[in-house]
Each structure stands twice: as structure tokens, then as C-alpha cells.
Amino acid sequence: MYNCSVNNISKILIGLSFLGFLIIGFLLLTNHLGLATKISGYIFFILILGICLKTN
């Protein structure tokens, strides 16, 4: 039905993290530093998880 291989999941996670970094950039431009700081921790974790899944 769906091809949920680890490679596809890692691509989705890495793509979501880069989208998150764009959102963080927008929040920083609009002077929402506290919210951007909280989100950046989660986005960095998702990026590391995606890279680890891709390398295994």
C-alpha cells in the first residue's frame, strides 16, 4: 500500500526540519525570539533523527 522505508522517512524528516528552519527565520524577523528558540530545539532533534535514519 504505502512504501514506508527508512530512506523515505528520513527524507521527510530532513525536509520538515529545513521547512522548520525557514519558519524559525521568519519568527526571528518578526521579533518572536522566545518561540523561535523553543521550536529550534525540536527542529534540530528532528534533523539529527533524520540524518541518523538515513545513514543506517
N, C-alpha and C positions, 0 to 999 in steps of 0.2 A: 504494500500500500504506500507507505512513505519510506524513503531512504534516509534513515536517521543514523548515518555512520558518524563516527567521531570526527572525521575530517569536515563534514558538513556542519556539525555542531560548533566546531572550533571556528569555522569561517563566520558563522552567525554571531558568535560571542565577540570576535575581534571586530566585526562590522558594527555591532552595537556599542562597543567601547569607543570606537572612533566617532560615532554619532554622539555619544555622551560627551566626548571632549569638545565637540562643536557647541553643544548646549552649555557646557561649562564656560566656554569662551564668551558666549552671548550673555550669560549671567554675570560674568566679570565686567563686561562692557556696560551693563545696566546697573552696576554697583550693588550686586547681591552677593557679597563675599561669603557670608556665613553659609548660605545654601550651596554655593559652588564648592566650598570646602568639604561639606558633608557628602555631596554627590561624588566628588573626585575620588574619595576613598573607595567607594563601591565600584566605580568605573575602573580604577586601577586593579582591583581584585578580579573583576571580570576579564580584563585584558590579560592578566597573568594566567588565569584559568584557561582561557582560550589558547594561549601560546603553549601551555603545558600539554593540553589535549592534542594540539597539532603536532608536537614533537614526539609524542608516544605512539 
